[in-house]
Amino acid sequence: MNCHHRFIESFRSFALAFAALLSATLFASPIQAAGGGTVDEGYTPTDPYPSQEVYYPGTEALGEDEIRVIACGTGMPMPRTKQAAACFLIELGNGDKFIFDLGTGAFTTLYAMGIPLDYLTKVFITHQHADHMGDLPTMWIYGMQNGRTLPLEIWGPGGGGMPAEWGMKSATDGILKFYNWMYETSKGGLDTRSLVMNVHEYDWSKVNNVIYDENGVVIRSIPAVHLEGSASFILEWNGMKIAYSGDTLANRWWTEHTKGVDLSIHEAFLPNRNFVTKYRFQPAEAIYVSTLVHTTAPVFGKVMALTQPRRAVAYHFQNDPDTLPDMVTAVRQTYDGPVDFAVDGMVWNITKDEIRSRVSMLNSQPFPPPLVNARQQAAPGGERYETPEWILQGYEWDTLDLMDDIHREFNEEFGTQFEFPLRPKE
């Protein structure tokens, strides 16, 4: 698809209401009508549209040989409502789901997909910058309120000669300490079985290192040229490959091991001058950030030209009306293949025959997704927190009759026999 069409696709995030007009080619094939015009087949005033240009989460079955990738965060460390930090969800036709990075703000988009959280337990972290793992604590601690009953399984960097306190296990220990009050005082009141993090440290320095091999899915890591303790991932399943860079300069491990992958998700920073004009960096900061620890747009294009994926995906930049034209121009200096300039909610459906990209219509007002495992008021080991009696005796007793009425109404509706446990001391 040419550059102009990709430019339009990226703008669908700003104007979902016009999605049907911007990509009408995805609709049912037109047929010849009387008078020489064309009409689209399969439409009636009351039936669903025969094909959807926008992805509505939870409405489409995933084929048994299909991969679906959803961009839950495509932006930068600078917080913004339309772009969270780095996060990609990979759903496989065998039922497995994998989260690659979980940057600040990304859990909101992930949650809006309406997927039961007990299906979202495998998180792979490329490195420990906040824009790649900042929402890991949020996803973990909010599991108990939102229907997750299972532990989080977390793969993160460790070893490779870096200090142990820089590894993933040390990071999750810190998360436990940070949320210690909430963790301890929730026991026995809510279902806290989800408040477990099982950490699997992988050696980030090893090349083509198998870090996951289950159910026909193999995930490998390669070192990233970013900072010590940084890696990139390659997922292989059903004869297809998805590569995800995390943060990196152009590097020989990537160009060697990602040739011909089906979807190549790679960072592409805005052209250097934007770090002075937009981010207000000093020139020394701007040239360092954009050329020594990250891949800038024309270099992204060169990497794609060297590796020739079926579809390239540029992410990790502010995708705005005034920045996107510069990005397109910069990438097209060095690469003329198929490329998407990612926005949050963009979706790719991948089979061996085709790759289809769309944007999502996200639910901005979600409640907890469906339960796949029953909740229970339990904590690991049967532990239970008890609020000190002197605090409980601070209750306003003039509301006691009302509280008893509330319990009676609840019991009548749900067939329970709960009583409000607080009573004034004699």
Residue pairs with C-beta under 8 A, 6 or more apart in sequence:
1 338
3 328
3 332
6 328
6 338
6 339
6 340
6 341
7 324
7 325
7 328
7 341
8 22
8 23
9 22
9 23
9 340
9 341
9 357
9 359
10 319
10 324
10 340
10 341
10 342
10 343
11 22
11 321
11 324
12 18
12 19
12 22
12 23
12 54
12 343
12 359
13 82
13 319
13 343
13 344
13 345
13 346
13 359
14 321
15 22
16 54
16 359
16 361
19 53
19 54
19 359
20 27
20 53
23 53
24 53
26 51
26 53
26 356
26 358
27 40
27 49
27 50
27 51
27 53
28 40
28 41
28 42
28 43
28 50
28 51
29 40
29 41
30 38
30 39
30 40
30 41
31 38
31 39
31 40
31 41
32 38
33 39
41 50
42 49
42 50
42 51
43 49
43 50
52 59
52 60
52 358
53 358
54 358
54 359
54 360
54 361
55 345
55 347
55 358
55 359
55 360
55 361
56 360
56 361
57 112
57 113
57 114
57 115
57 360
57 361
57 362
57 363
58 113
58 114
58 115
62 68
62 91
62 92
62 93
63 93
63 351
64 93
64 94
65 93
65 238
65 351
65 352
66 93
66 349
66 350
66 351
67 90
67 91
67 92
67 93
67 237
67 238
67 240
67 242
67 262
67 263
67 348
67 349
67 350
67 351
68 90
68 91
68 347
68 348
68 349
68 350
69 88
69 89
69 90
69 91
69 242
69 263
69 265
69 347
69 348
69 350
70 88
70 89
70 91
70 113
70 345
70 346
70 347
70 348
70 360
71 87
71 88
71 313
71 315
71 342
71 343
71 344
71 345
71 346
71 347
72 84
72 87
72 88
72 89
72 99
72 106
72 109
72 110
72 113
72 344
72 345
73 83
73 84
73 85
73 86
73 87
73 88
73 101
73 102
73 103
73 105
73 106
73 109
73 344
74 83
74 84
74 86
74 315
74 316
74 317
74 319
74 342
74 343
74 344
74 346
75 83
75 84
75 85
75 86
75 105
75 131
75 316
75 317
75 318
75 319
75 344
76 83
76 85
76 131
76 316
76 317
76 318
77 85
77 104
77 129
77 130
77 131
78 279
78 318
79 104
79 105
80 318
82 343
82 344
83 318
83 319
83 343
83 344
84 103
84 104
84 105
84 106
84 108
84 109
84 135
84 344
85 103
85 104
85 105
85 106
85 130
85 131
85 132
85 134
85 135
86 101
86 103
86 106
86 131
86 132
86 246
86 315
86 316
87 99
87 100
87 101
87 102
87 103
87 106
87 107
87 109
87 110
87 135
88 99
88 100
88 101
88 244
88 265
89 97
89 98
89 99
89 100
89 110
89 113
89 120
90 97
90 98
90 99
90 100
90 235
90 242
91 97
92 98
92 217
92 237
92 238
93 238
94 215
94 216
94 217
94 237
94 238
95 119
96 122
96 215
96 217
96 237
97 115
97 119
97 120
97 122
98 122
98 124
98 217
98 219
98 235
99 110
99 120
99 122
99 123
99 124
100 124
100 126
100 233
100 244
101 124
101 125
101 126
101 132
101 133
101 244
101 246
102 110
102 123
102 125
102 132
102 133
102 134
102 135
102 136
102 139
103 130
103 131
103 132
103 133
103 134
103 135
104 130
104 131
104 134
104 135
105 134
105 135
106 135
107 135
107 138
107 139
107 142
109 344
109 345
109 362
110 120
110 139
111 146
111 366
111 369
112 362
112 363
112 364
112 366
113 360
113 362
114 363
114 366
114 369
114 370
115 369
116 147
116 369
116 370
116 371
116 372
117 143
117 146
117 147
117 148
117 194
117 368
117 369
118 147
118 148
118 149
118 150
118 371
118 372
118 373
119 372
120 139
120 148
121 148
121 150
121 151
121 152
121 153
122 153
122 155
123 136
123 139
123 152
123 153
123 154
123 155
124 154
124 155
124 156
124 211
124 212
124 219
124 233
125 132
125 133
125 136
125 154
125 155
125 156
125 157
125 168
126 132
126 157
126 224
126 230
126 231
126 232
126 233
126 244
126 245
126 246
126 247
127 133
127 157
127 204
127 224
127 226
127 227
127 229
127 230
127 231
127 246
127 247
128 156
128 157
128 166
128 168
128 171
128 229
129 247
132 246
132 247
133 156
133 171
136 154
136 175
137 175
137 178
137 179
139 152
140 152
140 175
140 194
140 195
140 197
141 179
141 182
141 183
141 195
143 152
143 194
143 195
144 186
144 190
144 191
144 192
144 193
144 194
144 195
145 190
145 368
146 368
146 369
147 368
147 369
147 370
147 371
147 375
148 194
149 191
149 193
149 194
149 373
149 374
149 375
149 376
150 193
150 194
150 373
151 193
151 194
151 196
151 197
151 198
152 194
152 196
152 197
152 198
153 198
153 200
154 168
154 172
154 197
154 198
154 199
154 200
155 168
155 200
155 201
155 202
155 211
155 212
155 219
156 167
156 168
156 169
156 171
156 172
156 199
156 200
156 201
156 202
157 167
157 168
157 201
157 202
157 203
157 204
157 229
157 230
157 231
158 164
158 167
158 168
158 169
158 201
158 202
158 203
158 204
159 167
159 201
159 202
159 203
159 204
159 205
160 203
160 204
160 205
160 206
160 228
160 229
161 205
161 228
162 228
162 229
164 170
166 228
166 229
167 201
167 229
168 199
168 201
169 199
169 201
172 197
172 199
175 197
176 183
176 197
183 192
183 195
184 385
185 385
186 192
186 195
186 379
186 385
187 379
187 383
187 384
187 385
188 377
188 378
188 379
188 383
188 384
188 385
189 377
189 384
189 385
190 377
191 375
191 376
191 377
191 378
192 378
192 379
192 380
193 376
193 378
193 379
193 380
195 380
196 380
200 211
202 209
202 211
202 221
202 231
203 209
204 221
204 223
204 224
204 229
204 230
204 231
205 223
206 221
206 223
207 222
207 223
207 253
207 257
208 220
208 222
208 234
208 253
208 257
209 220
209 221
209 222
210 218
210 219
210 220
211 219
211 220
211 221
212 218
212 219
213 219
216 237
216 238
217 235
217 236
217 237
218 235
218 236
218 237
219 233
219 234
219 235
219 236
220 233
220 234
220 236
220 257
221 231
221 232
221 233
221 234
222 231
222 232
222 234
222 253
222 254
222 257
223 230
223 231
223 232
223 251
223 253
224 230
224 231
224 232
224 245
224 246
224 247
224 248
224 251
225 248
225 249
225 250
225 251
226 246
226 247
226 248
226 249
226 293
226 294
227 293
230 246
230 247
230 248
231 246
232 243
232 244
232 245
232 246
232 248
232 253
232 254
233 243
233 244
233 246
234 241
234 242
234 243
234 244
234 257
234 258
234 261
235 241
235 242
235 243
235 244
239 352
240 262
240 350
240 352
241 258
241 260
241 261
241 262
241 263
242 261
242 262
242 263
242 265
242 350
243 254
243 257
243 258
243 261
243 263
243 264
243 265
243 266
243 309
244 265
245 254
245 265
245 266
245 267
245 295
246 267
247 267
247 293
247 294
247 316
248 254
248 267
248 294
248 295
249 292
249 293
249 294
249 295
249 299
250 295
250 299
250 302
250 303
254 266
254 303
254 307
255 303
255 306
255 307
258 264
258 307
258 309
259 306
259 307
259 308
260 307
260 308
260 309
260 310
261 307
261 309
261 310
262 309
262 310
262 311
262 350
262 355
263 309
263 310
263 311
263 313
263 348
263 350
263 355
264 304
264 307
264 309
264 311
264 312
264 313
265 313
265 315
265 342
266 295
266 300
266 303
266 304
266 312
266 313
266 314
266 315
267 294
267 295
267 300
267 314
267 315
267 316
268 295
268 296
268 297
268 300
268 314
268 315
268 316
268 317
268 327
268 331
268 341
269 289
269 290
269 294
269 295
269 296
269 297
269 316
269 317
270 278
270 290
270 296
270 297
270 317
270 318
270 323
270 326
270 327
271 290
271 296
271 297
271 298
271 326
271 327
271 330
272 286
272 287
272 290
272 291
272 296
273 286
274 323
274 326
275 281
275 285
275 286
275 289
275 290
276 282
276 283
276 286
278 318
278 323
279 286
281 289
290 296
294 316
295 303
296 330
297 314
297 317
297 326
297 327
297 330
297 331
298 330
298 331
298 333
298 334
299 334
300 314
300 331
300 335
301 330
301 331
301 332
301 333
301 334
301 335
302 334
302 335
304 312
304 331
304 334
304 335
304 337
304 339
305 334
305 335
305 336
305 337
308 337
309 337
310 338
310 355
311 338
311 339
311 340
311 348
311 355
311 357
312 335
312 337
312 338
312 339
312 340
313 339
313 340
313 342
313 348
314 327
314 331
314 339
314 340
314 341
314 342
315 342
317 323
317 327
319 327
319 341
319 342
319 343
324 341
327 341
328 341
331 339
338 355
340 346
340 348
340 357
343 359
345 359
345 360
345 362
346 357
346 358
346 359
346 360
347 357
347 358
347 359
347 360
348 355
348 356
348 357
349 355
349 356
349 358
392 422
393 424
393 425
395 422
397 424
400 420
400 422
400 423
400 424
403 420
403 422
404 419
404 420
406 420
407 418
407 419
407 420
410 416
410 418
411 417
411 418
